[in-house]
Amino acid sequence: MSVTPLVLNEPQALRFEINRAALVDQKIFDTEREKIFERCWLYVGHESEVREPGDFRTRTICGRPILFCRDTANALRVFLNTCRHRGTVVCREAAGNAERYTCFYHGWTYDRDGKLYAVPGQSAYPPSFDKTRLGLQPPPKVDNYRGFVFLNFDAGAPALKEYLGRATEYIDLVLDQSPSGRMEVIHGTQEYDIRANWKLLVENSFDDYHLITTHATWLDYLKSSGVEIKRPEKGHVLPSHGLGKDLGGGHGTTDNVNFRGRPVAAWIPIYGDAAKPELDRIRSEVTARLGAERAKRVCDTNRNLLIFPNLVLLDGSSVSVRSFQPTAPDRMRVRAWALGPVEETPLARQVRLDSFLTFYGPGGFATPDDIEALESVQTGLGTYKEVQWSPLSRGMAKEGDQLNTDEAHLRAFWVQWDKLMRS
């Protein structure tokens, strides 16, 4: 990797700049895998995606094929999806339910608990051959926080809850939308590639500065549908009052007063008159359960939360879980899911899905705009040798709170990224 600095952080000079090579260079990309993705906690999936014994999902995380499943006792398990014989992927389906997993190459078979169940022609192996030592192998660390399952390829990594730190406050705000504290992934997955560096999607996912220009069509749609968008306070460029927060460890969030409606008790005209009594009922339930102050926090604020390095919880007009895997310096694979309370009524679920698809869906107001913007950035980065630096200093001269349209929370990501890359 080049000795040229990748992040210039000079608080006294009010200067913070990113070397554009960090978004283009293959050697930097390779170093990221080693120093970030092989050391940080990475999102696997949500517990609701695998509900019954034998349920499974297959994923690729940091270049490793992963089997996310339930064992015989219905416990959550994560295995490296590779046969202990010659390395073949054991489970080649995206999802399903299996009594056993059989490698199609030589027929080695594993049970739901990962144990090696059968080996064709086992008698041909010497007496030292021990099936009990050749089960499916889990990653070095697996843990979950309130249903969100993570893995870590570094056996010496800190515990998950310690790693999440202050980000748990914002995860809890999402889960408090459910009377039982239990959310579920709603059936269906968005999966697509973006021809751009993964860190551009990190920035985009919790950068409110771009909303008024990139998503102007959506704001016009809300206005034309009768949604009141109040005049912003001085210093804001968005029609909401919000902050950008550095949560430590590279995690960060926006923390906004909501103006765009929410299936958790914030009604707007585009939901239709039939939905208003149901959202009023939800509001009453949340208030009775949590108290007026906490209920206002849950119902009337929204947040785009980044869990370093590549998980985003978008808790806005609906709740979206977004995870993305870098596959090249200029390419990533994105997966996104809608999340909702397990107790949600059909009407509330309909409002939630309509909101999710209208904004975050593949044909919605936001996702196509954002993909176009990021791919345009990546094209422009072809000039990185001539135009070397990108400023990320918005808000640096301010004292106190940083706005959601400032870049303090984006800088927090880059500070952690740079720290790990230098380690």
C-alpha positions in Angstrom: 0.0 0.0 0.0 1.2 3.5 -0.8 2.8 5.5 2.0 0.9 8.6 0.8 -1.7 9.4 3.5 -5.2 8.2 2.8 -7.0 10.4 5.3 -5.8 14.0 6.2 -7.3 14.9 9.5 -6.1 18.2 10.8 -8.6 19.6 13.3 -6.6 22.7 14.1 -6.6 23.7 10.4 -10.2 22.6 10.1 -9.1 20.2 7.3 -10.4 16.7 6.7 -9.8 15.2 3.2 -9.9 11.7 1.7 -7.3 10.5 -0.7 -9.4 9.3 -3.7 -7.0 6.3 -4.1 -8.8 4.8 -1.1 -11.9 4.4 -3.4 -10.0 3.0 -6.4 -6.8 1.2 -5.7 -6.6 -2.6 -5.7 -3.9 -2.9 -3.1 -5.9 -0.7 -0.7 -8.9 -2.9 -1.4 -6.9 -6.0 -0.5 -5.6 -4.4 2.7 -9.1 -3.6 3.7 -10.1 -7.2 3.6 -7.2 -8.2 5.9 -7.3 -5.3 8.4 -11.0 -4.4 8.5 -13.2 -7.3 7.3 -11.2 -10.0 8.8 -11.1 -8.2 12.2 -14.5 -6.5 12.6 -17.9 -8.0 13.5 -19.8 -8.5 10.3 -23.5 -9.0 9.9 -24.8 -12.5 9.0 -28.6 -12.1 9.2 -31.6 -11.8 11.4 -32.9 -14.6 13.6 -36.3 -14.5 11.9 -34.8 -15.5 8.6 -34.3 -19.1 9.9 -37.2 -20.0 12.2 -37.5 -23.8 12.3 -35.0 -26.7 12.9 -33.1 -27.3 9.6 -33.9 -23.9 8.1 -30.9 -22.4 6.4 -29.7 -19.4 4.3 -26.4 -19.3 2.4 -24.4 -16.0 2.2 -20.9 -14.8 1.2 -19.2 -12.7 3.8 -15.7 -11.4 3.3 -15.2 -13.8 0.4 -16.2 -16.8 2.6 -19.3 -18.9 1.8 -21.4 -19.0 5.0 -24.2 -21.3 6.1 -26.7 -19.5 8.5 -29.1 -22.0 10.0 -31.0 -23.7 12.9 -29.7 -26.9 14.3 -31.7 -29.9 15.7 -32.4 -28.1 19.0 -33.5 -25.0 17.0 -30.4 -23.0 18.1 -29.0 -20.4 15.7 -25.8 -21.7 14.1 -23.2 -20.3 11.6 -20.9 -22.6 9.7 -18.3 -22.1 7.0 -19.9 -23.6 4.0 -17.1 -25.8 2.9 -16.7 -29.6 2.9 -13.9 -30.8 5.2 -12.8 -33.3 2.5 -11.8 -31.2 -0.6 -13.4 -27.8 0.2 -16.5 -28.0 -2.0 -19.5 -25.9 -1.0 -21.7 -28.2 1.0 -25.0 -26.3 0.6 -25.5 -24.8 -2.8 -29.1 -23.5 -2.4 -29.9 -20.0 -1.3 -32.4 -21.0 1.3 -34.5 -23.9 2.4 -34.8 -26.6 5.1 -32.5 -29.6 5.3 -32.3 -32.7 7.4 -28.7 -33.1 6.3 -26.2 -31.4 3.9 -24.5 -33.6 1.4 -21.5 -32.6 -0.7 -22.2 -33.3 -4.3 -18.6 -34.0 -5.1 -17.8 -37.1 -3.0 -20.9 -37.5 -1.0 -19.7 -36.5 2.5 -22.8 -35.8 4.5 -23.3 -33.5 7.5 -26.2 -33.2 9.9 -28.0 -30.1 11.1 -25.6 -29.7 14.0 -22.6 -29.6 11.6 -21.4 -33.1 12.6 -20.0 -35.4 9.8 -22.8 -37.9 9.5 -21.6 -40.2 6.7 -18.6 -40.8 4.5 -19.0 -43.1 1.5 -16.5 -46.0 1.6 -15.2 -45.0 5.0 -13.6 -48.4 5.5 -10.9 -47.4 3.0 -9.6 -44.7 5.3 -6.9 -45.6 7.8 -7.7 -46.2 11.5 -6.6 -42.7 12.4 -9.5 -41.3 10.4 -11.8 -39.6 13.0 -15.2 -38.3 11.8 -15.7 -36.4 15.1 -12.9 -34.1 14.1 -14.3 -33.3 10.6 -17.6 -31.6 11.2 -18.5 -28.3 9.6 -16.4 -25.5 11.1 -17.9 -22.3 12.6 -16.2 -18.9 12.2 -13.9 -18.1 15.2 -16.7 -15.9 16.8 -20.5 -15.8 16.4 -22.9 -13.8 18.5 -26.1 -11.9 18.3 -27.6 -8.7 19.7 -31.4 -8.9 20.1 -31.8 -11.1 17.0 -29.2 -9.5 14.8 -26.5 -12.2 14.2 -22.9 -11.3 13.6 -19.6 -13.2 13.0 -16.0 -12.3 13.5 -13.0 -14.0 11.8 -10.7 -12.8 14.5 -10.7 -15.1 17.6 -9.2 -12.3 19.6 -11.8 -9.7 18.8 -13.7 -7.9 21.6 -17.2 -9.2 22.5 -20.0 -8.1 20.2 -21.8 -5.9 22.7 -18.6 -4.1 23.6 -17.9 -3.6 19.8 -21.4 -2.2 19.2 -21.0 0.2 22.1 -23.3 3.2 21.9 -24.9 2.0 18.7 -27.1 -0.3 20.8 -29.1 2.7 21.9 -30.3 3.2 18.4 -30.8 -0.5 17.7 -33.0 -0.6 20.8 -35.1 2.3 19.4 -35.9 0.1 16.4 -36.8 -2.9 18.6 -39.0 -0.8 20.9 -41.5 -0.5 18.0 -42.6 -4.0 18.9 -44.6 -4.8 22.0 -42.5 -7.9 22.6 -39.2 -6.3 21.4 -39.2 -8.8 18.6 -38.9 -7.8 14.9 -39.0 -10.0 11.9 -37.6 -9.8 8.3 -40.5 -9.6 6.0 -40.5 -12.2 3.2 -38.4 -11.0 0.2 -34.9 -9.8 -0.4 -33.5 -7.0 -2.6 -30.2 -8.1 -4.0 -28.2 -6.1 -6.6 -24.7 -4.9 -7.5 -23.5 -1.4 -7.6 -20.5 -0.5 -9.7 -18.9 1.6 -7.0 -16.6 1.4 -4.0 -18.4 0.1 -0.9 -17.4 3.1 1.2 -19.4 5.4 -1.1 -22.5 3.5 0.0 -21.5 3.9 3.6 -21.4 7.6 3.2 -24.6 7.7 1.2 -26.5 5.6 3.7 -26.3 8.2 6.5 -25.5 11.4 4.6 -28.6 13.7 4.7 -26.7 16.4 2.8 -27.7 14.8 -0.6 -31.4 14.4 0.1 -32.7 17.7 -1.1 -31.0 17.5 -4.5 -30.7 13.8 -5.3 -34.2 13.0 -4.0 -35.9 16.2 -5.0 -38.5 14.1 -6.9 -39.5 12.3 -3.7 -39.8 15.5 -1.7 -42.1 16.9 -4.5 -44.2 13.7 -4.3 -44.7 14.1 -0.6 -45.7 17.8 -1.0 -48.1 17.0 -3.8 -49.6 14.2 -1.6 -50.5 16.7 1.2 -47.5 16.1 3.5 -46.5 19.2 5.4 -42.8 19.9 5.0 -41.9 22.7 7.4 -39.5 25.4 6.5 -36.1 24.4 7.8 -34.3 26.2 10.6 -31.3 28.4 9.8 -28.4 26.2 9.0 -30.4 23.2 7.8 -30.9 22.3 4.2 -33.4 19.6 5.0 -37.1 20.0 5.9 -36.5 18.4 9.3 -34.5 19.1 12.4 -31.8 16.5 12.8 -28.3 15.8 14.1 -25.4 13.7 12.9 -23.8 11.7 15.7 -20.4 10.0 16.1 -21.1 6.9 18.2 -17.5 5.7 18.5 -15.7 2.8 16.9 -16.7 4.0 13.4 -20.4 3.7 14.1 -22.6 6.8 13.5 -26.1 7.9 12.9 -28.5 10.6 11.9 -31.0 11.5 14.6 -33.9 13.4 13.0 -37.3 14.7 13.9 -39.7 12.8 11.5 -41.7 14.5 8.8 -42.4 11.7 6.4 -44.7 9.4 8.3 -44.0 6.1 9.9 -45.9 2.8 10.3 -45.1 3.2 14.0 -47.8 5.8 14.7 -46.9 8.7 12.5 -49.7 9.1 9.9 -49.4 11.1 6.7 -52.1 11.5 3.9 -50.5 9.1 1.5 -51.2 6.2 3.9 -54.9 6.8 3.3 -57.7 7.5 5.8 -58.3 3.8 6.6 -54.8 3.6 8.1 -55.2 6.5 10.5 -57.1 4.7 13.3 -54.7 1.8 13.2 -51.7 4.1 13.5 -53.4 6.0 16.4 -53.9 2.6 18.1 -50.2 1.8 17.7 -49.3 5.2 19.1 -51.5 4.5 22.2 -49.9 1.1 22.7 -46.4 2.4 22.4 -47.2 5.3 24.8 -48.8 3.0 27.4 -45.9 0.6 27.2 -42.9 3.0 27.1 -44.2 6.2 28.6 -44.8 9.5 26.8 -41.2 10.6 26.5 -39.8 7.3 25.2 -42.8 6.9 22.9 -42.2 10.3 21.3 -38.6 9.2 20.7 -39.6 5.9 19.1 -42.6 7.3 17.1 -41.5 10.8 16.1 -37.8 10.5 15.3 -36.0 8.5 12.6 -32.4 7.5 12.2 -30.0 6.0 9.6 -27.6 4.0 11.7 -24.2 2.7 10.4 -22.7 -0.3 12.2 -19.1 -0.3 11.2 -18.1 -1.4 8.6 -21.0 -2.4 6.4 -24.3 -2.7 8.1 -27.0 0.0 8.0 -30.3 0.2 9.8 -32.5 2.7 8.0 -35.3 3.5 10.4 -37.3 6.1 8.5 -40.7 5.8 6.9 -40.1 2.1 7.3 -37.3 -0.1 8.6 -34.7 -1.4 6.2 -31.7 -3.6 7.0 -28.9 -3.1 4.4 -25.7 -5.0 4.2 -23.1 -4.8 1.4 -20.1 -7.0 0.5 -17.2 -5.4 -1.4 -16.3 -7.6 -4.4 -13.8 -5.3 -6.2 -12.5 -1.8 -5.7 -15.3 -0.5 -7.9 -18.1 -3.1 -7.2 -20.2 -4.3 -4.3 -23.1 -6.7 -3.8 -26.0 -5.2 -1.8 -28.7 -7.1 0.1 -31.6 -5.3 1.8 -34.6 -6.4 3.7 -37.7 -4.9 5.3 -38.1 -5.3 9.0 -41.3 -5.1 11.1 -42.8 -6.0 14.5 -43.9 -9.6 14.7 -47.3 -8.5 16.2 -48.0 -6.1 13.3 -51.6 -6.2 11.9 -52.1 -6.8 8.1 -53.1 -3.1 7.7 -50.0 -1.8 9.5 -47.8 -4.3 7.5 -49.3 -3.1 4.3 -48.4 0.5 5.2 -44.9 -0.6 6.1 -44.3 -2.5 2.9 -45.8 0.4 0.8 -43.5 2.8 2.5 -40.5 0.5 2.1 -41.0 -0.1 -1.6 -42.0 3.5 -2.3 -38.7 4.8 -1.0 -36.2 2.0 -0.7 -37.6 -0.4 -3.4 -35.7 -1.2 -6.6 -38.1 1.0 -8.5 -38.6 3.4 -5.6 -37.8 7.1 -5.2 -34.4 6.6 -3.4 -32.5 3.4 -4.5 -32.3 4.1 -8.3 -31.2 7.7 -7.6 -28.6 6.6 -5.1 -27.2 3.9 -7.4 -26.9 6.4 -10.2 -25.2 8.9 -8.0 -22.6 6.4 -6.6 -21.8 5.0 -10.1 -21.4 8.5 -11.3 -19.0 9.2 -8.5 -17.0 6.1 -9.3 -16.7 7.2 -12.9 -15.5 10.6 -11.8 -12.9 8.9 -9.6 -11.1 7.8 -12.7 -9.4 11.1 -12.4 -7.9 10.2 -9.0 -4.3 10.7 -10.0 -5.0 14.3 -11.2 -7.7 15.2 -8.7 -6.3 13.5 -5.6 -8.4 14.7 -2.6 -12.0 15.0 -1.6 -12.9 17.4 1.3 -15.1 16.1 4.1 -15.0 19.1 6.4 -18.6 20.3 6.5 -19.4 21.4 10.0 -15.8 21.2 11.3 -15.8 24.9 12.3 -19.0 24.5 14.5 -19.0 24.0 18.2 -21.4 21.7 19.9 -24.0 19.6 18.0 -23.4 18.7 14.4 -26.4 18.7 12.0 -27.5 15.7 10.0 -26.3 17.6 6.9 -22.8 18.1 8.4 -20.2 15.4 8.0 -19.0 14.6 11.5 -20.6 11.2 11.5 -19.0 10.5 8.1 -15.6 11.6 9.4 -16.0 9.2 12.3 -16.3 6.3 9.9 -13.2 7.4 8.0 -11.2 8.0 11.2 -11.9 4.4 12.3 -11.2 3.1 8.8 -7.8 4.9 8.7 -6.9 3.7 12.2 -7.5 0.1 11.3 -5.7 0.4 7.9 -2.7 1.8 9.8 -2.7 -0.9 12.4 
